[in-house]
Amino acid sequence: MFQYIVKRILWLFPILLGVSFIVFTIMYLSPGDPVTMVLGEGATPEQYEAMRVQMGLDRSFIEQFFHYIKNVVVEFDLGRSYVSGRVVMDEILVRLPNTIKLSVWSVLFASLIGIPLGVISASRPYSKVDNFVMFLSLVGVSMPTFWQALLLIILFTSTLGWLPASGFDTWQQMIMPVFALASSSIGTIARITRSSMMDVLDQDYIRTAKAKGVNGSKVTFHHALRNALIPVVTVIGLQFGALLGGAVLTETVFSINGIGTLMVNAIRTRDTMIVQGGVLFIAFIFTMVNLCVDILYAYIDPRIKTSYD
């Protein structure tokens, strides 16, 4: 297990390097000039050229990229914002708690709803309950997050006046963002749980347990569910990464001061350093979550630990 963890951590470096190169290339080729965004249209040519040199934009693409990577790897420096002049890591860490809180609550809500729905559906395959659960799952997966968020605001804020449309400090402010972000994951988790549970419930040892007179709920939740959780845990880990990405739109719609809102504003102003740092930071969290999910496999199914060793 230790060797496996070390290998995964070593693989983290080329993954993040690839992510950095892709984002850096996209921002480099995107239209717009960050110098103009900083100085405005009224800057003199001398001021313009001086700012380009100060920001390092007079260098070639390769020189800019390797200078950025050197700062990240050697000094753990993600640079400074072109617009505010603040350290990128400081900008991210200020907003990180809201993004993590939104993603964690969303994945917990999605898991607490999606797994029981999948179990219920698998326990009554092809019944009306099963069809209804799968219909709700399909609706949740199909609806775009930003569109659902706008519908929630129209219904619960504009029409009924029950919930605030912005902020993320109180539990009332958290309800709509968490539900909007989690709804797609609920459908995905429910469908994967149903498929995995149906495979496990068809195994010989489950039929043997039922033939011995073991209580049906004990067979479902004690014997079947634990063995069906491997693909479900995988999906939950992937969904957490997807929720981090989906938080960008959710935070924007609900005016939540998180990393997503920071990155959207940075894209508008061509603040390359903020965009690169934000994507790199989210990619790092996503890879670490996947590593934790792989380690969790060994706890759920001890047979996997042997394959790691």
N, C-alpha and C positions, 0 to 999 in steps of 0.2 A: 504493500500500500504506500509506504514512504517513497519508494522509487517511482511509483506511478504519479504521486503528487509532484515530485521534483520534475519529472518529464513534462507534466502539464504546465508547470510554472515556466519552464524553459521555452515551451511552445508559445507562451504568452508574448514574448518579445517579437517574433516574426509576425504574429497576428496583428499586434498593435502597430508595427511598422507598416504593414500593408494598409491598415485603416488610415494611418496618418498620410500615406502617399496618395491614396484615393481622394481623401478630403482636401488635401493640399492642392492636388491637381484641379479638382472641381472649382475651388475658390480662385485659383490662379487664372483659369480660363473663363470665369464668370464675368459678364459685363459690369462696368462701373469701376470707379477709381476711389480707393479709400483715402487718398490724399485730398481729393476734392471734397469728400465727405467731412474730413477734419477741418480743412481750411476754408471751405466755401468757395463759391464761384468768383469772389472778388480778390483772390490771392494773386500776387505778382508772380511772374515766371521764376524769379530768384527764390521767393518763398516756397514755391511749388517744388523746385529742384532740391532745395535744402531739406524739405520735409521728406522727400523721396529717399534721400541719402540717410537721413536720421532713422527712417523706418526700414531701411535695408531693401527698398523696392528697386534700387538701381542695379541690383545684382541679377544674375541669370536665374532661371527657374531651379536648376540643380544646386546652385550655390545657396539660394534661399532655403531650399528643402533640407540640405545637409546641415546648414547652420541651425535650423529649427530643431532637427533631430539631435544634434550635438548638445544643445541646451537642455532638451528634455531628458536625455540619457545621462549626461554627465552631471548636470546641475539640478535636475528635476524642476526645470523652469519652463512653464508653458507660455512665457512671454507676457507682454503687457497689452492691454486693450488699446487699439488705435484711437478710440473715441474718448474714453474716460481717463486713459493713462494709468489705470489701476492694474495691479498684478492679476493675471487671469485666474490663477488658483484661488485668490481671495474672492474674486467675483463669483466663482463656482461654489466655494464652501459656504458663502453667505446664503446662497439659494438652495444648497443641497438638502437641508432638512425637509423643506416642503416637497421636493421631488421624491425623496425617499419615502416620506410619510404617505404621499399619494399612491406611489407604486406598491408599497407594502400592504397598505389597507386594501387596495384594489385586488391584489393577488390573494390575500386572505379571504376577502369576501367572495371572490370567484371560486376559490377552493371549497369554502364552506357551503356554497350553494351548488356548485357544479358536481362535486363528488357524490353527495347524496342523490341528486337527480339522476346521475348515471347509474348508481346502484339500484335505485327504484325502477328505472327503465329496464335494466338488464334482468331484474327479478321477475318482470312481467313482459317478456318479449312479445312484440307485435300486438300488444293489447292497446286499448284506447289510451291508457296512461302512458305507455311507451310512445305512441304516436304523438300525443300532446307534448311530452317532454322534448322529443326530437324536433317538433315544429317550433317550440320556443327557442331551442338551441340554434336552429337554422336562422330564425329571425335575429337573434342576438349576434350571430357571426356575420350576417349580411349587412347590418346597419352600420354605416360609417360613424366613427366616434364623434366627430365634430358635429355631424347632422343630428345625432341623438342628443348631444349636449345642448344644442340650440332648441330642440323640441322640449327638453326638460325645463329649460329657462322659460320658454313661452308658457308651458303648462303650470309649473309650480311657482314661478315668480310673477310673470306678467298677468296670468289669468287668475290663479288661486291666491297668490301672495303668501304662500306658506314658507318658502325658503329663499334666502338671499342668493343673488346671482353671481356674486364675486367674493373673493377672500377664501382663506383656508385655516382660520384660527379656531373657530367653534365647530361643534359637531353638526350644527345645522348647515354650516357652510361646506362641510365635507361630504354630505349625503349625495348631492347631484354629481360632483366630479368623480367620486369613487364609483358610483353606479354606472355612469357613462363610460368610464375607462374599463370597468370590469365586465360589462355585459357581453362583449365579444369573447372574452376568456371563459366566462361561464359556459357558453355554448360549446366551445372547443373542449374544455375539461369534461363536460358532461358526455359528449360524444365519445371521447377517448376512453373514459371510465366505463361506459356501457359496452363498448367493443371488447375491452380487456376483460371485464367481468364475465361477459358471455363466453369468452374462450376458456376462462378458468372454471366456470360453472359446468362446463361440458367435460371436465377431466374426470378420470376414473376415481380418484380419491375423494372427490366431492360426492359422486354417486354412492361410494362406499359409506361415507359418513351419513348420508341421508338414509341409506338402507339400514344402518345401525340404530336409527331412531334419534340421531342428534337433532336438537332444535333447529328449525329452519333459519331463524335469525342468527344463531351462533355459527351455522355453516356459512352463511353469507358474509357476515362481518368479521368473524374470527379466522376462518380458513380461506375463504375466497378473496376477500378484499385485500388482505395483506399481500397475497401473491399477485394480485392484479395491479398493485400500486406502482410497479417499476415503470411502465410506459406513462402512467399518470404523473409521477414525479418528474419524469423527463419533460413532459409537456408543461407542467407548472413552472419549471426552471426556464424553459424557452419563453413562456408567457410573461415571466417577470422581465426578461429582456425586451419583449415586445411592448410591455406596459411602460417601460422607461422611454421607449421611442414614442409611444402614443401619448405620453404625458406632455409632449411638445404642443400638440393641438389642444389637449384638454386644459392645460395651464393657460394657453392663450385665450380660449373661449371664456373661462371662468376668472380671468385676471389674477391667476395665482403666481406669486413671485417665486418661481422656481427656475431650474436650469433650462427648461423648455422655452419659457418666455424670454430668458436671457439670450438664447440662441436665435430665436425668431427675430428679436430686435437687432442682433448682431448681423444676421443675414441681410436685413433691410439696409443697414448702414455699411455693409461690406467690411465689418470688423473681423477680419480673417482669423486673428489670434483667438478671439472668443469662440468662434465656430469650431476651429480645430481643437482647441482645448476641451470644449464641451463634448464633442464627439469622442475624443480620445478617452476622456474620463468615463463616459457612459459605456464605451467598449470595454474598458478595464473592469468596471463593475459587472458587466454582463458575463465576461469570461470567468471572473471569480465566482459568480453565482453558479455557473455551469460546473465548475470544479467542486463546489460544495454539494451540488446535486449528485455528482458521480460518487463522492465519498458517502453520501447518504444511502446510496444503493447497497453498500456493504452492510449497513445496519438493517435495512428492510429485508434483504435476502442474503444470508451469510454465504451462500454458494458463490456469489460474485466476488467475495473477498479472496477466495481461492484463485480465481482467474487473474486478479490483480497481482497476487504473489507469484 
